[in-house]
Amino acid sequence: MIAVPAGKRVYGMQLPIQAQSSYFVADWEKTAGPKELARLATACDESGYAYVGVCDHVSLPESVVGGMGTHWADPISTLGWIAGFTSNVGLLTHVYVLPYRHPRVAAKQFATLDHLSEGRALVGIGAGHVQAEFELLGVDFHARGKALDSGIPQLAAALENEFVEGFGARPLPAQSPRPPIWVAGSSPAAIKRAARLADGWLPQGPSNAEMVGILRDEMVRVGRNVTNMMIGHITPFLYVGTPSFDVGEATLSGSAQSIAERLLAGTADGVNQLQVRFKARSCDELCDQIRTFAADVAPLVTTI
């Protein structure tokens, strides 16, 4: 099973282009497509990123598309395509809405992805948040937490075993006993669910010491080993170097040393996975930032 090595901190990236909400899409992404997405995934693959991430919506109501848009490529299809031209990078759903699918369907998708990618799938799952989308799919929005609580063990069992309760499925995942399951969400309920049931926790934004404390306390309460847990953090936007355009006050820019110091100052103790994001005006510039971060900043922030 893919895990964060003891004493290390890994870094990954949510890919642009795959999802194009007006809340976060850059202008250049609006005319980008598969070629640009492939270039970005390849840059991450060649630069030591632990994963590339993609997110999940099935069909959104017109009432929210002004902000969220309608372009959300299917995450499993996208990651399967990326697997074909990459060799090392992990393939993360951040996140896959498990309550939309039967756990056996989810297990079939992730087992196949892991099998075909030779052990690179990372199962990032969450509860979902758009009530109308649940209603469209005939799923109880208000029971989504309970669906995760029951669905995660079923998903894990189906990934670990060829036969569960008399029904079998292959291919099995390449990872043993299965790909890691990382549960997403920043509410106390979501954090505690990750602590009880998952191999890692993915915040839906920056994490902090209070959140990490909730996670650790819950793991201790249920008798789980905190040492083996992936604990995530989403960084501020970054621009390595001196930008020639307005990157906004919240973006960390400057020298690699300066960025590393500020990143570490804003990272809670115990975090061993950073999801980085960059300001860029083009695919070329973003590829440059991906590589420059890996070469110059990552060596300064990946040892705990």
Secondary structure, 3 states (H helix, E strand, C coil): CCCCCCCECEEEEECCCCECCCCCCCHHHHHCCHHHHHHHHHHHHHCCCCEEEECCCCCCCCCCHHHHCCCECCHHHHHHHHHCCCCCCEEEECCEEHHHCCHHHHHHHHHHHHHHCCCCEEEEEECCCCHHHHHHCCCCHHHHHHHHHHHHHHHHHHHHCCEECCEECCCCCCCCCCCCEEEECCCHHHHHHHHHHCCEEECCCCCCHHHHHHHHHHHHHCCCCHHHCEEEEEEEEEEEECCCCCCCCCCEEECHHHHHHHHHHCCCCCCCEEEEEECCCCHHHHHHHHHHHHHHHHHHHCEC
